[in-house]
Amino acid sequence: MNKLYKNVLKKITPSKKEKMLEKKIFEEIEKKIMKIKGKHLNLEWCGSSARDTHLHNDQDLDLFVMFDRELTEKELEKEGIKIGKIVFKGKKWEKAYSQHPYIRGVYKGFDVEIVPSYKVKSGNDIKSAVDRTPFHNKYIQNGMSIEQRKDTRLLKQFMKGIDAYGADLKNCALPGYAIELLVLHYETFDNAIKEISKWNTGKILLFENSNEKNAEQFKGTPLIIIDPVDNNRNVASALSEEQFQRLVYAAKKFLENPSEKFFFKEKTKKLNKNELKKELEKRELIAIKSVFPKKILPDLFWGQLRRFLKKSETHLGEQDFIVERSNLWSNEKEVVFIFTLREKNLQKIKTISGPQATDEENSKKFLEKKRKIVAGPYIKEGRITIDIERKETESKKILENFLKEMSKQEKESLKIFCKKAKVLDEKEIIKHYKGEFAEYLTRYIKGKEIFE
């Protein structure tokens, strides 16, 4: 195990040169910001790079411009945006959103966020959501040993390797801060993995100054990690049930057979087109393919995509198609929804069971509804029953009509998605089978987790 961890750490630990460059970039930006005339007090370097728990090649800098809490939110926003634009003048940048807007961009190869924040006394005294972050920094820096920083890197890479890292709406998993807290709570990577393998839905982790009462407000979520900086916050709030179960399952599998494949994704051996054709012949697969709109923050659109996938699945269900399984893939240029149906085409005739034959009033209402009855009414298992003719029997046509209707109803980005969407049958899926999508579809068909 020690040899395995040593090999992994060698690959994921930033070099001295990387760390020196990060510090140099921070100091350069700090100098630039402190020369700007404004109401800001100082600049704080936060995030995993500041805490020395980041991974090799993670060139991210989270920089917080601190302001007096007496400043209004409008002033804070105005000052923060002004400073961000000056820092990135002549460089690539965009306006992003947390509780309030901020500027993020690329500075000498680094992805840098310039976030305005209030200088407050404690995490329980926050005026805006981002005000906690400097306290997260201090908490980890003061409580974590050098060895635990290594264990944190191992656990972060493990999460990355099993596709369960990141609190963004693309991943719905754990943020870096939550992983740092897991290492502090369980003390080592080994202990963390052993305990994670025993977790059940609703698991609660408490730190000093928190108790079970603090966790009550988060009941119904798979994992509750009470923030030691603000006991009214669940650090694991973004974690979906699916990702929670994946994490527990992966931990069990790792303990059975520890391997580097849990840390570094092995390249998927794609099915060739003949193999794919044979596999598709065994299944009832249908897909929706469209574009990932450019003029929207990816994290916002991932949330919309997940909701629209559910909406599409619900619509299929309402039209009597049983969806055995569904998923979504995107490289943030293209988007594909995949549905495995019990059957792709339904019979023309649909049988509808009504009230008990002895229920005269409701039987009358049931039969008065406007629909083309092709057989019945007859009594089946004591109920008034009729056969009607379906308007549409093909799942492809159902989805095409649905997208057409949604292109009129949805707003902005989803409207573009629906207008440019195309429903793919098996032949068309094969035509689009290439690159990253081919890897994804192979994994979907094989039904295995990436670490198995």
C-alpha positions as CSV (number, residue, x, y, z in Angstrom):
1,M,0.0,0.0,0.0
2,N,2.8,2.4,0.9
3,K,4.4,1.7,-2.5
4,L,1.1,2.4,-4.3
5,Y,0.6,5.7,-2.4
6,K,4.2,6.8,-3.0
7,N,3.8,6.2,-6.8
8,V,0.5,8.1,-6.9
9,L,1.8,11.0,-4.8
10,K,4.8,11.3,-7.1
11,K,2.4,11.9,-10.0
12,I,0.0,14.2,-8.3
13,T,2.1,16.5,-6.0
14,P,3.0,19.9,-7.4
15,S,6.7,20.6,-7.8
16,K,8.6,23.3,-5.9
17,K,8.8,25.2,-9.2
18,E,5.0,25.1,-9.6
19,K,4.5,26.3,-6.0
20,M,7.0,29.1,-6.5
21,L,5.3,30.2,-9.7
22,E,1.9,30.2,-7.9
23,K,3.3,32.5,-5.2
24,K,4.9,34.8,-7.8
25,I,1.6,35.2,-9.7
26,F,-0.3,35.9,-6.5
27,E,2.2,38.5,-5.4
28,E,2.1,40.1,-8.9
29,I,-1.7,40.3,-8.8
30,E,-1.7,41.5,-5.2
31,K,0.7,44.3,-6.0
32,K,-1.5,45.3,-9.0
33,I,-4.7,45.3,-6.9
34,M,-3.3,47.3,-4.0
35,K,-2.2,50.0,-6.4
36,I,-5.8,50.5,-7.6
37,K,-7.7,53.3,-6.0
38,G,-10.8,52.0,-4.3
39,K,-12.4,50.8,-1.0
40,H,-10.7,47.4,-0.8
41,L,-8.6,46.6,2.3
42,N,-6.4,43.7,1.2
43,L,-6.2,40.6,-1.0
44,E,-6.4,37.0,0.4
45,W,-5.2,33.9,-1.4
46,C,-7.7,31.1,-0.7
47,G,-8.5,27.7,-2.1
48,S,-6.4,24.5,-2.2
49,S,-3.3,26.1,-3.7
50,A,-3.1,28.5,-0.7
51,R,-3.6,25.5,1.6
52,D,-1.1,23.3,-0.2
53,T,-3.6,20.5,-0.8
54,H,-3.9,21.0,-4.6
55,L,-2.8,18.6,-7.3
56,H,-0.1,18.8,-10.0
57,N,-1.1,21.0,-13.0
58,D,-4.2,22.5,-11.1
59,Q,-3.4,26.0,-12.2
60,D,-6.2,27.7,-10.3
61,L,-5.9,30.8,-8.0
62,D,-8.9,31.8,-5.9
63,L,-8.2,35.4,-4.8
64,F,-10.6,37.3,-2.5
65,V,-10.6,41.1,-2.4
66,M,-11.6,42.1,1.1
67,F,-14.0,45.0,1.9
68,D,-15.4,46.6,5.1
69,R,-18.7,45.0,6.0
70,E,-20.3,48.5,6.1
71,L,-20.1,48.7,2.3
72,T,-23.4,48.1,0.6
73,E,-23.8,45.0,-1.7
74,K,-24.1,47.3,-4.8
75,E,-20.8,49.1,-3.8
76,L,-19.1,45.7,-3.2
77,E,-20.2,44.4,-6.6
78,K,-19.2,47.6,-8.4
79,E,-15.8,47.7,-6.7
80,G,-15.1,44.0,-7.2
81,I,-16.0,44.1,-10.9
82,K,-13.9,47.2,-11.5
83,I,-10.8,45.6,-9.9
84,G,-11.3,42.3,-11.8
85,K,-11.5,44.1,-15.1
86,I,-8.3,46.1,-14.4
87,V,-6.4,42.9,-13.4
88,F,-7.5,41.1,-16.7
89,K,-7.2,44.1,-19.0
90,G,-6.0,42.8,-22.4
91,K,-6.5,39.2,-21.2
92,K,-9.4,36.7,-21.6
93,W,-12.0,37.1,-18.8
94,E,-15.7,36.7,-18.1
95,K,-18.3,37.7,-15.5
96,A,-19.3,34.8,-13.3
97,Y,-21.8,34.6,-10.5
98,S,-21.9,33.4,-6.9
99,Q,-24.1,35.3,-4.5
100,H,-22.9,38.4,-6.4
101,P,-21.0,38.8,-9.7
102,Y,-17.3,38.5,-9.9
103,I,-14.6,38.3,-12.6
104,R,-12.6,35.3,-13.6
105,G,-10.1,34.9,-16.3
106,V,-6.7,33.6,-17.5
107,Y,-3.6,35.3,-16.2
108,K,-0.3,34.0,-17.5
109,G,-1.7,30.5,-17.9
110,F,-3.5,30.4,-14.6
111,D,-7.3,30.3,-14.1
112,V,-7.8,33.1,-11.7
113,E,-11.0,34.2,-9.9
114,I,-11.1,37.8,-8.4
115,V,-14.0,37.5,-5.8
116,P,-15.1,40.5,-3.7
117,S,-15.8,39.6,-0.1
118,Y,-16.6,41.2,3.2
119,K,-14.1,41.1,6.0
120,V,-16.1,39.7,8.9
121,K,-15.2,38.4,12.4
122,S,-16.3,34.8,12.0
123,G,-18.0,32.3,9.7
124,N,-21.2,32.8,11.7
125,D,-21.0,36.5,11.0
126,I,-21.1,36.4,7.2
127,K,-22.8,39.0,5.1
128,S,-22.5,37.1,1.8
129,A,-21.9,33.4,1.1
130,V,-18.3,33.9,0.0
131,D,-17.3,35.5,3.3
132,R,-16.7,32.0,4.8
133,T,-13.9,31.1,2.4
134,P,-11.0,33.0,4.2
135,F,-12.1,31.2,7.4
136,H,-12.0,27.8,5.6
137,N,-8.4,28.7,4.6
138,K,-7.4,29.4,8.2
139,Y,-9.2,26.3,9.6
140,I,-7.3,23.9,7.2
141,Q,-4.0,25.7,7.5
142,N,-4.1,25.6,11.3
143,G,-5.4,22.1,11.7
144,M,-3.7,20.0,8.9
145,S,-0.3,18.4,9.2
146,I,2.2,17.9,6.3
147,E,1.3,14.2,6.2
148,Q,-2.4,15.0,6.1
149,R,-1.8,17.2,3.1
150,K,-0.4,14.2,1.3
151,D,-3.4,12.1,2.4
152,T,-5.7,14.9,1.1
153,R,-4.0,14.8,-2.3
154,L,-4.5,11.0,-2.3
155,L,-8.2,11.3,-1.5
156,K,-8.8,14.1,-4.0
157,Q,-7.1,12.0,-6.7
158,F,-9.2,9.0,-5.7
159,M,-12.4,11.0,-6.1
160,K,-11.2,12.3,-9.5
161,G,-10.3,8.7,-10.6
162,I,-13.8,7.4,-9.8
163,D,-15.6,10.5,-11.3
164,A,-16.9,11.8,-8.0
165,Y,-15.0,15.1,-7.5
166,G,-16.4,18.6,-7.8
167,A,-19.4,20.4,-6.3
168,D,-20.4,21.9,-9.7
169,L,-23.6,20.9,-11.4
170,K,-21.7,18.8,-13.9
171,N,-20.3,16.4,-11.2
172,C,-22.7,16.8,-8.3
173,A,-20.0,15.5,-6.0
174,L,-17.7,16.8,-3.2
175,P,-15.7,20.0,-3.3
176,G,-12.0,20.1,-2.3
177,Y,-12.9,21.6,1.1
178,A,-15.2,18.7,2.0
179,I,-12.3,16.3,1.1
180,E,-9.9,18.2,3.3
181,L,-12.5,18.0,6.2
182,L,-12.8,14.2,5.6
183,V,-9.0,13.8,6.1
184,L,-9.1,16.0,9.2
185,H,-12.0,14.0,10.6
186,Y,-10.6,10.5,9.9
187,E,-6.9,11.6,10.2
188,T,-5.5,9.5,7.3
189,F,-6.4,8.5,3.8
190,D,-6.6,4.8,4.9
191,N,-9.0,5.6,7.7
192,A,-11.2,7.7,5.4
193,I,-11.5,5.0,2.8
194,K,-12.3,2.4,5.5
195,E,-15.0,4.6,7.0
196,I,-16.5,5.7,3.7
197,S,-16.9,2.0,2.7
198,K,-19.3,1.7,5.8
199,W,-21.4,4.8,5.2
200,N,-25.1,4.7,4.8
201,T,-27.4,7.4,3.3
202,G,-27.9,10.2,5.8
203,K,-24.3,9.9,7.2
204,I,-23.5,12.9,9.5
205,L,-20.0,14.2,10.3
206,L,-19.6,16.8,13.1
207,F,-16.8,19.0,14.1
208,E,-16.2,21.2,17.2
209,N,-19.0,23.7,18.0
210,S,-21.6,21.6,16.1
211,N,-24.1,18.9,17.2
212,E,-26.9,16.7,15.9
213,K,-29.3,19.6,16.1
214,N,-27.3,21.5,13.4
215,A,-27.7,18.5,11.1
216,E,-31.5,18.3,11.4
217,Q,-32.1,21.0,8.8
218,F,-30.3,18.9,6.2
219,K,-32.2,15.7,6.7
220,G,-33.0,13.9,3.4
221,T,-29.5,14.5,1.9
222,P,-27.1,11.6,1.5
223,L,-24.2,13.1,3.4
224,I,-24.1,15.9,6.0
225,I,-20.7,17.5,6.8
226,I,-21.4,20.4,9.2
227,D,-19.0,23.2,8.3
228,P,-16.8,23.9,11.3
229,V,-16.6,27.5,10.2
230,D,-20.4,27.9,9.9
231,N,-22.6,25.3,11.6
232,N,-25.6,26.3,9.5
233,R,-24.0,24.9,6.4
234,N,-23.7,21.4,4.9
235,V,-20.4,21.3,3.0
236,A,-21.6,18.1,1.2
237,S,-24.9,19.7,0.0
238,A,-24.0,19.3,-3.7
239,L,-23.5,15.5,-3.4
240,S,-26.2,13.6,-5.3
241,E,-27.4,10.2,-4.1
242,E,-25.9,8.5,-7.1
243,Q,-22.5,10.0,-6.4
244,F,-22.7,9.1,-2.7
245,Q,-23.4,5.5,-3.6
246,R,-20.6,5.5,-6.2
247,L,-18.1,6.8,-3.6
248,V,-19.1,4.1,-1.0
249,Y,-19.0,1.3,-3.7
250,A,-15.6,2.5,-5.0
251,A,-14.2,2.5,-1.4
252,K,-15.4,-1.1,-0.9
253,K,-13.9,-2.2,-4.2
254,F,-10.6,-0.4,-3.4
255,L,-10.2,-2.2,-0.1
256,E,-10.8,-5.5,-1.8
257,N,-8.2,-4.9,-4.5
258,P,-6.1,-1.6,-4.1
259,S,-4.9,-0.4,-7.5
260,E,-3.8,2.7,-9.4
261,K,-6.9,2.4,-11.6
262,F,-8.9,4.0,-8.7
263,F,-6.7,7.1,-8.9
264,F,-6.2,7.4,-12.7
265,K,-8.9,6.5,-15.2
266,E,-7.9,3.8,-17.6
267,K,-8.7,4.6,-21.2
268,T,-11.8,2.8,-22.3
269,K,-11.4,0.2,-25.0
270,K,-14.0,1.3,-27.4
271,L,-16.3,-1.2,-29.2
272,N,-15.7,-1.2,-32.9
273,K,-18.7,-0.4,-35.1
274,N,-19.6,-4.0,-35.8
275,E,-19.5,-4.8,-32.0
276,L,-21.6,-1.7,-31.4
277,K,-24.1,-2.7,-34.0
278,K,-24.5,-6.1,-32.4
279,E,-24.9,-4.6,-28.9
280,L,-27.5,-2.1,-30.1
281,E,-29.5,-5.0,-31.7
282,K,-29.9,-6.4,-28.2
283,R,-31.3,-3.1,-26.8
284,E,-33.9,-0.5,-27.4
285,L,-31.8,2.6,-27.5
286,I,-32.8,6.1,-28.6
287,A,-30.9,9.4,-28.2
288,I,-31.3,13.2,-28.4
289,K,-28.3,15.1,-29.7
290,S,-27.9,18.8,-29.6
291,V,-25.4,21.7,-28.9
292,F,-24.0,23.1,-25.7
293,P,-24.8,26.9,-26.0
294,K,-21.8,29.2,-25.9
295,K,-23.4,32.2,-24.2
296,I,-24.1,30.6,-20.8
297,L,-21.9,29.6,-17.8
298,P,-21.4,25.8,-18.1
299,D,-22.3,25.2,-14.5
300,L,-25.7,26.9,-15.0
301,F,-26.5,24.9,-18.2
302,W,-25.5,21.6,-16.6
303,G,-28.3,22.1,-14.1
304,Q,-30.7,22.9,-16.8
305,L,-29.7,19.9,-18.8
306,R,-30.2,17.5,-15.8
307,R,-33.7,18.9,-15.3
308,F,-34.5,18.7,-19.0
309,L,-33.3,15.0,-19.1
310,K,-35.8,14.3,-16.3
311,K,-38.5,16.2,-18.1
312,S,-37.9,14.2,-21.3
313,E,-38.0,11.0,-19.4
314,T,-41.3,12.0,-17.7
315,H,-42.8,12.8,-21.0
316,L,-41.9,9.4,-22.4
317,G,-43.5,7.8,-19.3
318,E,-46.7,9.8,-19.9
319,Q,-46.8,8.4,-23.4
320,D,-46.5,4.9,-22.0
321,F,-42.9,4.3,-22.8
322,I,-41.0,2.6,-19.9
323,V,-37.5,4.1,-19.5
324,E,-35.3,1.4,-18.1
325,R,-32.2,3.7,-17.9
326,S,-31.2,7.2,-19.0
327,N,-28.1,9.3,-18.9
328,L,-26.5,12.5,-20.3
329,W,-23.1,13.1,-21.9
330,S,-21.5,16.3,-22.9
331,N,-18.0,17.7,-23.8
332,E,-19.5,21.2,-23.4
333,K,-19.7,21.5,-27.2
334,E,-22.2,18.7,-28.0
335,V,-24.8,17.1,-25.7
336,V,-26.4,13.7,-25.9
337,F,-29.2,12.2,-23.9
338,I,-29.4,8.4,-24.0
339,F,-32.6,6.5,-23.2
340,T,-32.8,2.7,-22.9
341,L,-36.5,1.8,-23.4
342,R,-38.4,-1.4,-22.7
343,E,-39.8,-1.0,-26.2
344,K,-39.2,1.7,-28.9
345,N,-42.6,1.3,-30.6
346,L,-46.0,0.6,-28.9
347,Q,-49.0,-1.2,-30.1
348,K,-51.6,1.0,-31.9
349,I,-54.3,-0.1,-29.4
350,K,-54.1,1.0,-25.8
351,T,-56.2,-0.6,-23.0
352,I,-57.5,1.7,-20.3
353,S,-58.9,0.3,-17.1
354,G,-61.6,2.5,-15.4
355,P,-63.6,2.4,-12.1
356,Q,-65.3,-0.7,-10.7
357,A,-68.3,-1.6,-12.8
358,T,-70.6,-1.2,-9.8
359,D,-69.5,2.5,-9.4
360,E,-72.2,4.0,-11.6
361,E,-71.4,7.6,-11.2
362,N,-67.6,7.4,-11.9
363,S,-68.2,4.8,-14.7
364,K,-70.4,7.3,-16.4
365,K,-67.8,10.1,-16.1
366,F,-65.1,7.7,-17.4
367,L,-67.0,6.9,-20.5
368,E,-68.1,10.5,-21.2
369,K,-64.4,11.6,-21.8
370,K,-63.7,12.5,-25.4
371,R,-61.6,9.8,-27.0
372,K,-61.9,7.3,-29.9
373,I,-63.0,4.0,-28.4
374,V,-62.3,1.1,-30.7
375,A,-63.4,-1.7,-28.4
376,G,-65.6,-1.8,-25.3
377,P,-66.7,-0.8,-22.8
378,Y,-66.3,-4.3,-21.3
379,I,-65.7,-5.6,-17.8
380,K,-62.2,-6.9,-17.0
381,E,-61.4,-7.9,-13.4
382,G,-64.5,-6.1,-12.2
383,R,-63.6,-2.8,-13.9
384,I,-65.0,-0.9,-16.8
385,T,-62.4,-1.2,-19.6
386,I,-62.0,0.3,-23.0
387,D,-59.5,0.0,-25.9
388,I,-58.5,3.3,-27.6
389,E,-56.3,4.1,-30.6
390,R,-53.0,5.8,-29.8
391,K,-52.2,9.0,-31.8
392,E,-48.5,8.1,-31.9
393,T,-46.7,4.8,-31.3
394,E,-43.1,5.6,-32.2
395,S,-40.8,6.9,-29.4
396,K,-38.7,8.8,-32.0
397,K,-41.8,10.8,-33.2
398,I,-42.9,11.3,-29.6
399,L,-39.5,12.9,-28.7
400,E,-39.4,15.0,-31.9
401,N,-42.9,16.4,-31.2
402,F,-41.8,17.0,-27.5
403,L,-38.7,19.0,-28.6
404,K,-40.7,21.0,-31.1
405,E,-43.2,22.0,-28.4
406,M,-40.4,22.7,-25.8
407,S,-38.6,25.0,-28.3
408,K,-41.7,27.3,-28.0
409,Q,-42.0,27.0,-24.3
410,E,-38.4,27.0,-22.9
411,K,-36.3,30.1,-22.4
412,E,-33.0,31.2,-23.9
413,S,-30.4,28.4,-23.8
414,L,-32.8,25.5,-23.6
415,K,-34.8,27.0,-26.5
416,I,-31.6,26.9,-28.6
417,F,-30.9,23.3,-27.3
418,C,-34.4,22.2,-28.4
419,K,-34.4,24.0,-31.8
420,K,-31.0,22.4,-32.7
421,A,-31.8,19.0,-31.2
422,K,-32.1,15.8,-33.4
423,V,-33.5,12.5,-32.2
424,L,-31.2,9.6,-33.1
425,D,-32.3,6.1,-33.8
426,E,-29.8,3.2,-33.6
427,K,-28.5,3.8,-37.2
428,E,-27.9,7.5,-36.5
429,I,-26.3,6.7,-33.1
430,I,-23.7,4.6,-35.1
431,K,-23.0,7.5,-37.5
432,H,-22.2,9.8,-34.5
433,Y,-20.1,7.1,-32.8
434,K,-16.6,8.7,-32.5
435,G,-14.2,10.4,-30.1
436,E,-15.2,11.0,-26.5
437,F,-18.8,10.1,-27.2
438,A,-17.7,6.7,-28.4
439,E,-15.9,6.1,-25.1
440,Y,-18.9,7.2,-23.1
441,L,-21.3,5.0,-25.1
442,T,-19.1,2.0,-24.7
443,R,-19.1,2.5,-20.9
444,Y,-22.9,3.0,-21.0
445,I,-23.4,-0.2,-22.9
446,K,-21.0,-2.2,-20.8
447,G,-22.6,-0.8,-17.7
448,K,-19.4,-0.8,-15.6
449,E,-18.0,1.8,-13.4
450,I,-14.9,3.4,-14.7
451,F,-12.7,1.8,-12.0
452,E,-13.9,-1.7,-12.6
